[in-house]
Amino acid sequence: MATTAIRFEQVHFEVDGHPLLKEIHANVKAGGITALIGPSGAGKSTLLSLCNLLRTPTAGHIYVDDKEVRDWDIQVLRQKVGMVFQSPTIFPGTVEDNLAYGLRLHGKSLADGVSLLRDVGLSEDLLQQAADELSGGQKQRIALGRTLAMEPQILLLDEVTSALDVHAKQEVERTILALQKKINATILWVTHDLAQAKRVAEDVWFMQDGQLVESAPADDFFYAPATSGAKAFLEHMEVTEQ
Ligand SMILES: Nc1ncnc2c1ncn2[C@@H]1O[C@H](COP(=O)(O)OP(=O)(O)OP(=O)(O)O)[C@@H](O)[C@H]1O
């Protein structure tokens, strides 16, 4: 894989004439974790949704592995660029059915549900259990496992721990970090939790009003943000998190 996993070139996105993303121009480093932070409504989720064509940019280009997203076969793109959301989607059926769901859409079957369960930190005993009977944290791991079954090279994580209690949050976070090391995936991780961003990210992107205002190594960003917008955001978050 190239050193850049995703390249945004002057990306603009609007709905009904309202710009939601403006002139996004940046590279996501391959094989690392980039935290995407910023106030509510800044456009973080919208940016993620463009990377696997849940939405299409109005202007500009996004390259995944040096190929424009619109030139990818969409099924292949979505296999390569997996996404996990804040609320896990659970389908009727067993845990195994749920893990196999994406693969089945691609005409494949689940080879090793047990090892996948282990990868997401769940006991193999759960494989035949009804998935909707599990706890919130377990469901989020199943959603993660379903995405991982596709062997994605890039993971888009949208607030994946914010609906979980403290314990489940830490567990899921640890699971993601361990997996990232194991498969060397590139992760673009939207989080409202600054402590989490500090723990997991090598790089930070700060968004505000549809713009990518600042991107920097996490240590630099948190120690000395370069823009007044990022400074004000960090100060505000410090106050509200206390
Ligand atoms: N389909 C849509 N039509 C119109 N406006 C939309 C649509 N989807 C999102 N928006 C608006 O786009 C802006 C960016 O939304 P987005 O969800 O990307 O922000 P965010 O930074 O992820 O916010 P949060 O942290 O609250 O999840 C918001 O003002 C939102 O209301």
The ligand as a Tripos MOL2 file, in Angstrom:
@<TRIPOS>MOLECULE
LIG
   31    33     1     0     0
SMALL
NO_CHARGES

@<TRIPOS>ATOM
      1 N1        -28.5220   15.1670    4.2690 N.pl3     1 LIG1
      2 C1        -28.2800   16.3530    4.8210 C.ar      1 LIG1
      3 N2        -28.9840   17.4240    4.4190 N.ar      1 LIG1
      4 C2        -28.7390   18.6380    4.9380 C.ar      1 LIG1
      5 N3        -27.8330   18.8890    5.8750 N.ar      1 LIG1
      6 C3        -27.1180   17.8630    6.3240 C.ar      1 LIG1
      7 C4        -27.2910   16.5510    5.8180 C.ar      1 LIG1
      8 N4        -26.4220   15.7370    6.4570 N.ar      1 LIG1
      9 C5        -25.7270   16.5180    7.3270 C.ar      1 LIG1
     10 N5        -26.1600   17.7880    7.2440 N.ar      1 LIG1
     11 C6        -25.6110   18.9220    8.0070 C.3       1 LIG1
     12 O1        -24.2210   18.9540    7.7110 O.3       1 LIG1
     13 C7        -23.5000   19.4400    8.8150 C.3       1 LIG1
     14 C8        -22.3870   18.4800    9.1240 C.3       1 LIG1
     15 O2        -22.9500   17.2880    9.6540 O.3       1 LIG1
     16 P1        -22.0350   16.0950   10.1760 P.3       1 LIG1
     17 O3        -22.9420   15.0560   10.7320 O.co2     1 LIG1
     18 O4        -21.0940   15.7020    9.0980 O.co2     1 LIG1
     19 O5        -21.2300   16.8260   11.3260 O.3       1 LIG1
     20 P2        -20.3540   16.1740   12.4770 P.3       1 LIG1
     21 O6        -19.1470   17.0240   12.5870 O.co2     1 LIG1
     22 O7        -20.1440   14.7430   12.2060 O.co2     1 LIG1
     23 O8        -21.3020   16.3920   13.7230 O.3       1 LIG1
     24 P3        -21.4760   15.4910   15.0340 P.3       1 LIG1
     25 O9        -20.1820   15.6060   15.7640 O.co2     1 LIG1
     26 O10       -22.6010   16.1600   15.7510 O.co2     1 LIG1
     27 O11       -21.8140   14.0980   14.6000 O.co2     1 LIG1
     28 C9        -24.4970   19.6190    9.9480 C.3       1 LIG1
     29 O12       -24.8540   20.9810   10.0130 O.3       1 LIG1
     30 C10       -25.6810   18.7830    9.5060 C.3       1 LIG1
     31 O13       -26.8910   19.3050    9.9980 O.3       1 LIG1
@<TRIPOS>BOND
     1     1     2 1
     2     2     3 ar
     3     2     7 ar
     4     3     4 ar
     5     4     5 ar
     6     5     6 ar
     7     6     7 ar
     8     6    10 ar
     9     7     8 ar
    10     8     9 ar
    11     9    10 ar
    12    10    11 1
    13    11    12 1
    14    11    30 1
    15    12    13 1
    16    13    14 1
    17    13    28 1
    18    14    15 1
    19    15    16 1
    20    16    17 2
    21    16    18 1
    22    16    19 1
    23    19    20 1
    24    20    21 2
    25    20    22 1
    26    20    23 1
    27    23    24 1
    28    24    25 2
    29    24    26 1
    30    24    27 1
    31    28    29 1
    32    28    30 1
    33    30    31 1
@<TRIPOS>SUBSTRUCTURE
     1 LIG1         1 GROUP 0 **** ****
